[in-house]
Amino acid sequence: MPGPIETTPVPEDVPGAVKSPKQATVTEAPVAPSGDKSTVTSQHEASDDNAEDAQRDDDTEYVKGHPVIRTGFDVSKFLISLRDDGDPALTFRSIVLGTIFTALSSVITMLYIFKPFLVQVSAVFIQLLVFIFGEAWALATPRPERFKSKWVQKVLRFLNFGQPFGIKEHVVASLIASSGNNGLSGVEVYAVERLFYDRAVSASTAILATFSMSLCGFVLAGVLRPLIVYPAEMVYWLTLPQVVLFQNLHFDRVANRGRLIKFGWALAFAAVWEIFPAYIIPWFSGISVFCLASLGAPESTRIVFSTIFGGASSNEGLGLLNFSLDWQYIQSQYLSLPLKQQLNSWIGYVILYCALPGLYYSNTWNAKSFPFMSTALFSGNGTVFHPTTILNERGVVDDDKLKEVGLPYLTSSTVWGYFTQNVAIGALITHVIIFFGKDMVTAWKQARSRTQPDPHYQAMLKYKEVPQWWYLALFGLCFFAGLAVNIIGETTLPVWGYIISLLLGSFIAPFSCVLYGLYGNGVATNQISKMVAGAVHPGLPLANLYFASWSHQVILLAVNLANWLKVGQYTKVPHRVMFATQIYGTLLGAGLNYAVMTIIVNSQREILLDPHGNNIWSGSIVQSFNSQAVTWALAKQMYGVEGRYLIVPLGIVIGLVIPVFHWALIKVIPRVKEWPINTAVIVAYSGLNYYGNTSWVWSSIAVGIFSQLWLRRRLPGIYNKYNYLIGAALDGGSQLVIFILSFAVFGASGTAHPFPTWWGNPSGNPDHCL
């Protein structure tokens, strides 16, 4: 499922809206004359010289005197503080804390790639840890003024002893730590190569390829930042909880005392509550009235009910009307994503609930011979397909073995998932061009003339920009590093294939960034990288792995960097500091990931090659990577003109056409333009949950309705103060406990201690559907 991230503005009754002698004068917007909805002219003065800008947004909607957050400009104006105290960002303390927590997050992430239980270190968790250690650093070290020696004072100030831990230091340290896994994709390829192809890349290949993959996408975010970062509407909505938390933790703690106390209580409540659905009462993770009603029914009936209504266990079923009370699955993103995004996702879910049962029960693609949901490969007789049975000793597909064994099959749910991903990619491209093209041109012109009206962009003009040639030079280094590796030939990827992979990623990345900025969520694009890789390099799974890694990394890194550049704009961290620290964190994390991977693979090779592993080590994740690579190496046979899954690549063409119909419908019925329809998002969500746990979907809908339809509109004052802050607290509390439970009872440390079986913790599926 999609993961969480960060933002805050002006009147004193909204988060981060605090006054300081060092900040520009900020006046509160006039209050609507009554408690009813009304439209009034709002005023927002960044200084005495630009009061005329107060009329910029004259359609602000107020309820009970508080502005309703509807647009990106509303976020900039009423939710995110313009305050900039000019405090240092790049300090000894921020570098040290960033380095420490980069090591923590990247090493733990890589460690659990090879564990039977996956642990993810969340951004909010890291943010809170950085704050605790930063505050301890400030409070537990002596102040320089206590010493008479000027030289000692100078050294202590450099070490930040006794100095307040500022918001910019906090952002920089968190940025470095979060960048630690930017190069994870390349390291995973090296692990597959060592395990399944019995070959280890040389030190030079590892260094050059890791450097290239880890940073190749930065140039796009840098060059395109006038379009994907500067405009007010480019919010990157999932960043709002983190940014609100940043500002509430650092800005005027006396004024924010009440909010921080509520944050603490919410975090404590989430931490205590998470113990129940995660460990003691797993039934809370999937409550289904229909599953409970089927307890005494025949097994055939219960199987159908499990397929449609079950969803608490992985690949159990659709999870229709199955509600989860486990916040680790819901997360704050559904408190943060804008209503326009969530409305489109709900339409997508309706399509999903119709499509998957329809495909399965109509026996499309021989669906009934395989499980309803599974990402595994199968033989025609329904048994699991092992990719190694069709490879020769060099890891290349052997045509004779393939004829003997036969092509693998996919479940109908997986085919639908692949198909909708491709349709969504096609729709993304056309939708952005048709509906956002003019806005992008306007944004580019405003950025070039430095007239972009977003107040946070204007506030950042005092800091030196990163010259475009810095980004271009970085890309040049990355390109030639990758070129050298592929010329040497250790990757098995030809140079022309490497160039195609970069061009493909560079073409898709701007569209993904636009969608993330406007809607807070994107379209999964890794499928197209794998599909094209298989088409241009048939029978070469290792080359396909490298192709897909380079291509998708361009997209992923462009989105990640753009997201953090927006956080930097909201929190007033200088541009050049953001650029340098993200490169540092990325390279540091990649090096640590590679070192940990090498140690584990060398010492646990036999266990990692075992399909079952043991209770301490498992190679299931890297085995899955290799299986996908082999499958896409058979792209011509499986997805070609005569392949049984031709519909999957045709999804791209179908997707390109869908927004055109949307545009034509608007021309016929102009009123449709007022509906916030985004066909790319609809299609993406119509195939999002084709595997895994699905019980959280209806809970996420309930959270979205509460937050975006009721609280935001009916009680905007409470929404503006607490919606994102409490969301960050719930994320932090639940993920802190999951992290602890992983080591204490879930077997992450080697020994599992399961809770005794009882009605709330059944031996079968937690929701009692079988």
N, C-alpha and C positions, 0 to 999 in steps of 0.2 A: 504494500500500500504506500501511498505517497508519504513522504516524510515531512517534519515540521521545520520553520525558521522565523523573521524579525521586524520595529518602528515607533513616534509621538508628537503637539502643538499649542495652543496659544492662550485661550482664556484660563484663568486660574483654576477653574473647576474641571479641567481635563488633565490627563497625565502629562507630566513633564512641563506643564505651563507654570513656570516659576520665574520670579524676577530677580535680577542680580544687578549690582552696579556695573558689572562688566558686560551685560548684554544690552542689546538695543531695546528701546522702549517698545513695549507691547501693550496695546489696549484691548480690552475685552470687547468682543462683538456685541452690539446692542441686542437686548433680549426682546423676544416677541412680546407683544402687549398682553397676551393671554396664554392660557395653558393649551389652547387648541393649536392645531397645525396652522402655520401661516408662513408666508414668504416675505422676507424683509431684506433690505440691503444690509450686507455685512461689511464690517470695517476691520482692516488688518494693517496696521502701520508698522513696517519694519524700521522706519526712521522718520524724523520730522520732514524729510525731503520727499518722501514718496507717498504721502497720504492719499494722492490721487489714485494709487493702486487699490485703495479700499473698495472701489466700485467694480473691481475686476469680476467678482463672482456674485452677481446680484440676485441669484435664485436659490440661495441657501435656505434649506427648509429647517424650521425650528419646531420643537415640541417641548412644551413646558419650559421654554427659555433656553433650551440646549440645542446645538446644531446636530442635525442628522448626517452621519458620515455616509455619503453616497458615491463620491468620485475620488480620484487621486488628488485633486486639488483640495478637496475637503480634508483628506488625510494630512496634506502638507500644512493646511491652514489651522485646523482645529485639533489635530491629534499628535503631531510631532513638534516638539519645541524647537524654536530657532536659536535657542541659547548656545553661545559659544564663548567659553571662558578663556580661550586661548591657551589652555593647559597643554603640556607636552604630550605627544603621542608615542614617539619612538624613544623609549628610555631603556636603561639597563634592566629595570624591573620587568617591563613589558616583554623584552626579548627573552629573559630567563624564564618567566612564567609561561610564555608561549612555547618555548623549547621543551620545558618539562611536560606540559600537557599535550604537546604534539607527540612526544615519546609515549605518553600514556595511551592516548586515543589510537595512534597508528599501530603500536605494538599489540594492544588488546584486540583491535580489529583483525590484524593479520593472524594472531594466535587463534582466534575463533573461526577463521576460515577453515581451520583443520580440526575443529571440535564438533562433537555430535550436537551441541546446543549452541545456537548462534546468539552472540551478545553484541549489541550495537551501542556505542557511546553517543548519546544524543548531544545536540548543540547546546540545549538549555542546561544539561547536566554539567558540561564543560564550562559554560558561562558562570554557573554558580560556584564551581570549584575554583575557578580563577579569581572570582571576587573574594572568596573566603581567604585564600592565600595572599592576595594582594592587600587586603585589609590587615591581615596578620603581619605582613611585611612592614606596613606603615606604623602599626601600633606597638610591635614588639622590638623595634630597632630604635636606637638613640637618635635624638634630633641633633643635627649638626651644631645648632646654637649652644649646645651644652659644652662644646669644646672651644678653647681659646685659640688653638692653632688654626690659622687660615687654611693651611694645607690639608689638615684633617677635615675641616668643614667642607672643603672642595671635594675631597674623595668621598665623604659620606653623602654629599648631595648627588654626586654621580651615581652612587650605589642606591640612591633614593631612600636612604635611611631616614625614618621619621617623617617622610613626606607623604601627604595625602595621596591615596590611590584614586586617580582621576578616571573619568569615563573614557577618555581617548586611549589611555593605557589599557584599560579593560577591553575595549574593542580590538585593539591591536593584538593583545595576547590571545584573545578568543579567535581572532582571524587566523593567526599563525597555527593554533591548535586545530582549527577546523580544516585548514588546508592540507593537513598531514596525510589525508587519504586520497588526494587528487591523483596521485600516480599509482593507485592500487591496481588498476586494470592491467598495466604492463607487468607488474610483479606476478599477478595471477597467471599470465601467459607463461612466464618462466617456470612457474610451478608445474603447469601442465606438461611443458616440454621436458622437464627433469623426470617426472613420474611416468609419463606414457610413451615418451619417445627416447628415453634413456640417453639424453644429451643435455649437457649444461652449457649455457651461453658463456662466452669468455667474459672476463672482467670489462674489457673495452666495449663489448656489445651491450652488456648490462648497463654500464654508465651512460653510453650514448643513447641507447634506445629508451631508457628510463627518462633521461633528460628531455628527449624529444616528445615522448608521449605525455609527460607530466605538464608540459608548458605550451604545447602546440596550439591550444585553443585560446590562449590569452590574447593573441593579436586581434581576433575578431571582436571580443568584448571591448578592447581598447579602441580600435578604430571606429567601431559602431556606437560608442557610448553616447554621442549626441542623440541617437535614436532610442537606445535601450536603457539608458540610465538617467539622463538629465531631465526629461519631461516629467511633470507631476503625475501623469497617469501611469507611468511606469513605476508602480508601487512595490512589486514583488511581495504580495500580501502576506505570504507565510513568514516574512521577516518581522512582521509587526510585534508579535509577543516578545521577541528578543530585544528589539529596540526600545519598546516601552519599558521593559525590565531594566535595560541599561540606564535609561534616563531616571527612572524612579529610584534606582539604587544610588545614584550619584548627585542628582540635582536637588538641592534644598531638602535635606532629610527631615528637617523639622516639619516643613509643609507637607511632605509626603509620608510622614510617620504613620498616619492612619492607613494609607494604602499599603505600606510595607508590612504593617501588622497583619492586615488581611491576607497579604501574600504569604506570610509565614504560616498562618492558620490553614490556608488552602493547601500549601505544600505539605504540612503535617497531616492533614486529613487524607490527602491523596496517597501519602506514603503508608499510612495505617490501613486504608481501605484496600490498597493494591494487594496486600497479603491475602485477602479473602478470595477474590476471583483468580489470582495467579497460583495459589497454593492450597488453601483450606477448602474453598467452595468453588471449584472450577465451573460448576453449573451457572454461576453468575456471568461467565464469559459467553454464554449462549442460552438465553431463556426463550423457549419456543412452546407456546400453548399447543400447537399442532403436534409437536413431538410428544408432549406429555399425554395428549389425548389418544395417541396411538399405542400406548404402552401395552394394552391388552389385545391389540389387533394381530392378525396373522402376519408371519414374517414377510410375505410378499407385499402386503400393504405397508408395513413399516419400512421396507426398502424404498418404496416410492416416496413415502413421507420424508425419509432421510435425504433422498435426492433433491427434493423440492424445498423442504423447510430446514433441513439440517445444515449446520455451517460452523459449529464450534470447533470441530477438528479439521485438520488440513485435508483438503480435497474431499470433504464429506458431502457437500451439496451446495445448492444455491443460497441457502440461508434466508429464504423469503419469510418476512415477518419474524425473524429471529433477532432478538435484541441482546446486546452485550453490555455489561456494566463494568467492563475491564478497560480502563483509560489508556493502557499501553497500546491498544489497538485503535482507539478513537482518535486521541491526540488533539492538540489545540488547533490543528489546521482547519477544523470545521467551525471553530469560533472565529477564524481569521479570513478564510476564503470569502470573497465578495459574493453577494447574492446571485449576480449574473453567472458566476461560475457554477455555483451549487444548483441553480435551476437547470442548467444544461446537463449537469451530471445526473440529476434525478431522471431526466428524460432518457439518458443513456441506460440507466439501471432498468427502466421499463422494457427497453429493447432487449437487454441482456436476459431478463427473466422470461421473455418469449422465445428468444433464439436458441438458448442452450437446450431446454427440454425438447423444443421442436426438432432440432438436429439429432438429438439422441434417440428419441422415441420413433422418429421416422427412419432410423438406421442409416442416416447419411454418412458416407465414408465408412460403412461397415461399423458404425459407432457402438452397437450393442455387443460387439465382440470384445470390447475393451471397457475399462472403468469409465464412469460418467465424467470424472475429473481426474486428470493426471498429466504431468509433463514428461513422463517417461516415454521411451520408445518401445514399440511392441512388434512382435512377429505376427504373421497372419493368423496363427492359431491362438492368439491371445496371450502368449507368454512374453516376458520381458526380453527385448532385443538388446544384445550386447555389441556395441560398436566394434570392439576388438576382433570380432569374428570375421570382419570383412577387410581388415587391414593387413598389409605385409609387414615385414620386420622394420621397414623404414617409415612406418606410420602413414603410408599412402594407400588409398583404396585399391584393393586387388579385384579386378573385374571377374576373375574366375570364382573367387570366394563369394563375390556379390551375387553371381548367378546361382550359386549353390544355396546360399542362405536366403536370398530375396531381399527386396527393399523393406525398410522398416515402415510401420504405420504410426500415425498420431491419433490421439483421442479427438473426438469431434470438438470438445471444448478448446483444445489447444489449437486446432485449425481455425476455429472461430476467433480465438485470441490473436493469432498471427494475422488473419485477414483484416480484422478491425484495426489493428495497429497500422497496417499499410494504408487502409482507407483514411485513417486519421492523419497520417503524414501527408497524403495527397490533398486532403481537405485543408490542412494547416497552410500549405503553400498558397493555394488559391484564395482562401479566406483572408489571409493577411494582405495579399496583393489587392483584392477587390475592396475590402472594407477599411483597411488601415493605410493603404498606399498614400493617399493625400496627406494624412496626418504625419506620416513619416517624413515626407518631403518638407512639410512645414517645420517639424521639429529640427530637421537638419539645418534649414536656413536660420532658424532662431539661434541654434547653437553656434553657428559660424559667426553670427552678428552679436553673440553674447546677449541676446534679448529674450532668452527662454524665461517665461514669466514665473516659473516655480520659485517660491521664496528661498527654498533650500539651495537651489542651484545658484541663485544670486548671492546668497551668503557665502558660498564656496569660491566666488570669483577672486577673493583676496589671496587665495593660496595658489602657488605655482602649479600649473597643469603638467601632466606627464606628456612630453612631446610625442607626437605620433611616431617619430623615428625610433623611440625607445621600444615601442611595441613591434615595429617592423624589424628592428635589429634582433630582438628576442626571437621573433619567428624565423628570421634568417639562420640564426644559430641552431634552432630546433630542427629546421628543415634539413640543413646540411648534416647535422648529427644523425638524423634518421636516414638520410641518403647514404651516408658512409656505412651504416650498419647493413643496409640492404644491398649495397654494392659488394660488400664482403661476402654476403650470401648466407649468413648464419640463420637468418629468419625464414629462409625459403621463399620470402615474398619478393618478387621481381620489382625493380625500380619503378617500372610503369604502373604496377599495381599499388605501390606506395603512394605515388602521386595521385592516382585516382581516389584512393582512400581519403587523402587530405582534401581533394576537391569536393568529394561527396559530403564530408563533414562540414566544410566551409559553406556549402550551398544550403544545407539544412539549418545550421546553427542560428542565423539571424531570425528565421521564422520562429524557432523555439524560444529564443530570447524575448521576442515581442509577446508571444503568448504567455510566458511566465510573468513578464512585467505587468501585463494588463489583467490577467486572470489569476495569478498566483500559483498556477499549476500548468503543467505542460502535457505534451503528447510523447509517449514512449517512442524513441526513434532508433533504438539499437537494432531493431529487427531489419531495417532497410540496410544497415551496414553489413549484417550477416548474409542477407539475401544477395546483395551485389557481390560480396566476397565469393560466395559459392558460384555465382554465375561467371565471374571472370577467372576463377582459379578452381575449376572442377577437379575433384579427387585429391586436393591438397589441404587437409584440415588444419595443419599448422600455419600455413600461409594465410588461411582464412581467419585464424585467431588473431594474427598480427594485423591483418587488414582491418578487421572489425574494431580492434582496440584503438588503432590510430584514428579511424574515422569517427568512432563514437566519442573518443576523448576530446576531439575538437568541439563537438557539440556540448558535452558535459562541462568542460572547463569554461567555455564561453558563458554558459548560464551561471556557473558558480562565481566566476569573477564579476560578471555584471551584477549579480545579487549582492556581493560584498561591496562593490563600488557604490551601490545604492545605500547600503548601511553606512558607509563612510560619508556619503552626502548628507544623510539624516543626522549623523553624530558629529559632523564637522571634522573628520580626520583628514589631514592633508592628502592630496591625490598621490604624491610621490611616496609617501609612507605606505599607503595601501598597496601600491605597485610592488615596492621592494619587499615588504613583509610577506605578501602572498607567495612570491617566488621562493623566499627563504623557507617558509613552512612547507611548501609543496616538495621541494628538493630534500629537505630534512626528513619528512615523513616517508618519501619514496626510498631513501637510503635505509631507514630503519625497517621498513616493510621487507625490503630485499634481504637484509641480514637475518631477520627472524624467519622468513620463508626458507632460506638456505639451511639454517640450523635444523628446522623441523623436518624438512623433506629428507635431508641426509640421515637424520637419526631415526625417523619413523617411516621409512619408505615402504616396507612390507605391509604395515598396518594401513597406510594410506591407499595402497593399491587394492586392499581387500574391500569388496563391495559393501561389507557390513561394518568394518572397522571394529572398535571396541568402545567401552564406556568413557574412554579418555580421548581417543583420537578418531577422526573420521575424514575420509577423502571425498565425501559425497559432493561437496561443492565443486571441487576441481574436476571430479569425474563428470559432473553435469556439463561443465564448460567443454570438456573434450567431446562428450556425446553430441552437443549442439554443433560443434565444429565439424564432426564427421557427417552429421545430418545435412548441414549446408554444403558440405563437399559433394553431396549427391543432389544438389539443387536442380541440375538438368533433368535427372531421372524423376525426381519427386515433384518439382514445381514447374517443369518445362511444359511445352505444348502437349506432350503426350503423358504428362505426369498426372497422378490422381489429385494433386493439390494445386492445380493451375490457378484456381481462384485466388490463392494467396498473393502472388505478385500482381495479378490483375487488380487487386485492391487499390494500388497506387493510382491507376487510371480512373477507377470509379471515384476515388476520393477527390481527384482534381476536378471532377464534373459537379459534385454535389453542391459546393458553394455557388456555382453558376446558377443552378436552379433556385437557390435561396435568393440570389440577386434578382433573377427574373421575376420571382414571386413578389418581391418588393415593388418592382416596376408596375406589376398588375394591381397589387393591393398595397398602396403606400403605407397603410397603417401597420403593416408587418415590420416596417423599419423600427418601430418603437419597441418591438419585442427583443429582448437581449439574447437572440439566438446565435450560437456559435456551433456550427455543424462539426467542426474538428473536435471540440470538447465532447459533444454528444456521442460521436462515433467512438472516441477514445474510451469513454466510460461504458459504452455498450459491450466492450470486450475486456474491461479492466480485470474483473474477478473471475477469470476462467480457471483459476487454481487457488489452492491455499485456503485460509480461514476466511469465511464470508459473514460471520455472525455480527460483525461490527458495522455493516453497511446501514442497517436501519437505525442503529444508535447514532451514526454520523448524520443521518437525515434529521433525526429528532434534535440533535445539538444544533445543526444548521438552521432549522426552523425557529428554535428558541432564540438563538443569537441574532440571526440576520433578518428574520421576519418579525419577531416580536420585540426583543430587547432593544435592538438598534432603532426601531421605529417608534416604539411606545415609551421607552425610558432611555433616551439618548445620553442623558447625564451619567447614568450608571454605566451604560455601555462604553462611553468614552473613557471613564475613569478605570473601569475594572475588567472589561471583556478580555483584553489582550494580556493584562497583568495576571489575572487569575488563570488564564489558559497556560501561561508559562509556568505558574506554580504547580498546576496539575500535572503538566509534563515532567517537571523536575522531580516531584514527589514520587510519581509512579515509576519513572525510569531509575531513580535512585534505588528503590526497593527491588526492582527487577535485577539490577546489577548485583545487589547483595545476595538475593535469593539464588542467582545463577551459581555463585560460588558456595553458598551455604547448603542448599538442598537440591539444586537441579543437576548436579553432577559436573559443573564446569571445573571444579578442582579435582575431579577424578572419582569421587564417590557420591552417588545420588542418595537422597533420603526422602522418598516419596511420602506424601501424606496418606494415612490409612484410608482404605476404600470405604465409602459410605454413600448415602443417597446423594449428597451434594458433591461427591467426588467418585462418580461411578467408574467401573472398570472399562466400560465402553466409551461411547462418545459423551462428552460432558453435558450435552443438551438432551440426553436420553433418547436420541433418534437411533436406535439399534445399540 
